Amino acid sequence: MSTRPSRDLETFPNPAPDRDYKIHFDCPEFTCVCPKTGQPDFATIRCTYVPDELCVELKSLKLYLWSFRDEGAFHEAVINQILDDLVQACQPRRMRITGDFYPRGGIHTVVTVNYRMP
């Protein structure tokens, strides 16, 4: 596996697909760029999901999140993109992504999106 930023999310078989259980991860070093000012935005990305048949492989997740580092994105857009990409990769039963962005200009932003398998 590469150590360069990548949008490729890898998965592995859920070791307990007959059971509902939660997987939670925090990524406190997320960065992207403000599309208006070009200034860096810093956030903690939190994900909680109930896997179905697949789980997200964490090194690929790290490289995926790293791929946003130099990309301009509004907070709302980037969190929705992360949810869409993770749902496409592992098709969980449920997933919640929260982007807790560090204050800039006196404003603290938290964006939360949810997915539930139809």
C-alpha positions in Angstrom: 0.0 0.0 0.0 1.2 3.5 -0.9 2.1 6.2 1.6 0.9 9.0 -0.7 -2.5 10.7 -0.5 -5.1 8.7 -2.3 -8.9 8.6 -2.8 -8.8 4.8 -2.9 -10.6 3.4 0.2 -9.8 -0.2 0.9 -12.0 -2.6 2.9 -11.9 -6.0 4.5 -14.6 -8.6 5.3 -16.5 -7.9 8.5 -15.4 -10.6 11.0 -18.9 -10.6 12.6 -21.5 -9.7 9.9 -24.4 -11.3 11.9 -24.0 -8.9 14.8 -24.7 -5.2 15.0 -21.7 -3.4 16.6 -20.2 0.0 16.2 -16.8 1.1 14.9 -15.7 4.6 15.9 -12.6 6.5 14.9 -11.3 10.0 15.4 -9.0 11.7 13.0 -7.7 14.9 14.7 -5.3 16.0 12.0 -7.7 16.6 9.1 -6.9 19.6 6.9 -8.4 21.1 3.8 -8.3 24.6 2.3 -10.9 27.4 2.4 -12.1 27.8 -1.2 -12.6 31.6 -0.6 -9.4 32.6 1.1 -7.0 29.7 0.5 -6.3 29.5 4.2 -6.0 26.1 5.8 -8.9 24.6 7.7 -8.2 22.2 10.5 -10.7 19.7 11.9 -11.3 16.5 13.8 -13.2 14.0 11.7 -15.3 11.6 13.8 -16.9 8.5 12.2 -19.2 6.0 13.8 -20.6 3.2 11.8 -22.3 -0.2 12.0 -20.7 -2.4 9.3 -22.6 -4.8 7.1 -20.3 -7.1 5.0 -17.2 -4.8 4.9 -15.1 -2.7 7.2 -12.9 0.3 6.2 -9.2 -0.4 6.3 -7.6 2.4 8.5 -4.4 3.1 6.6 -6.4 3.6 3.4 -8.7 5.9 5.4 -5.7 7.9 6.6 -4.4 8.4 3.1 -7.9 9.2 1.8 -8.4 12.0 4.4 -4.9 13.2 3.7 -5.9 13.7 0.0 -8.1 16.7 1.0 -5.0 18.6 2.4 -4.5 20.9 -0.6 -8.1 20.9 -1.9 -10.5 23.8 -1.5 -13.8 22.7 0.0 -16.5 24.2 2.1 -17.0 22.4 5.5 -20.4 21.2 4.5 -19.3 19.9 1.1 -16.2 18.0 2.4 -18.1 16.2 5.2 -20.9 15.1 2.8 -18.2 13.9 0.3 -16.5 11.9 3.0 -19.8 10.2 4.0 -20.7 9.5 0.3 -17.2 8.0 -0.4 -17.2 5.8 2.8 -20.8 4.6 2.2 -19.9 3.7 -1.4 -16.7 1.8 -0.2 -18.1 -0.3 2.6 -22.0 0.0 2.4 -22.5 0.1 6.1 -25.8 -0.4 7.9 -25.5 3.0 9.5 -22.9 5.7 9.5 -22.4 9.2 11.0 -19.6 11.6 10.1 -18.9 14.7 12.1 -16.4 17.4 11.1 -15.5 19.5 14.1 -13.6 22.4 12.6 -11.3 24.6 14.6 -12.5 28.2 15.1 -11.4 30.7 12.5 -12.6 34.2 12.5 -14.4 33.6 15.8 -16.6 30.9 14.4 -16.6 27.3 15.4 -18.2 25.0 12.9 -19.5 21.4 13.4 -21.1 19.5 10.5 -22.8 16.1 11.0 -24.2 13.9 8.3 -26.0 10.5 8.7 -26.6 7.5 6.5 -29.0 4.6 7.2 -29.1 1.6 4.8 -32.4 1.6 2.9 
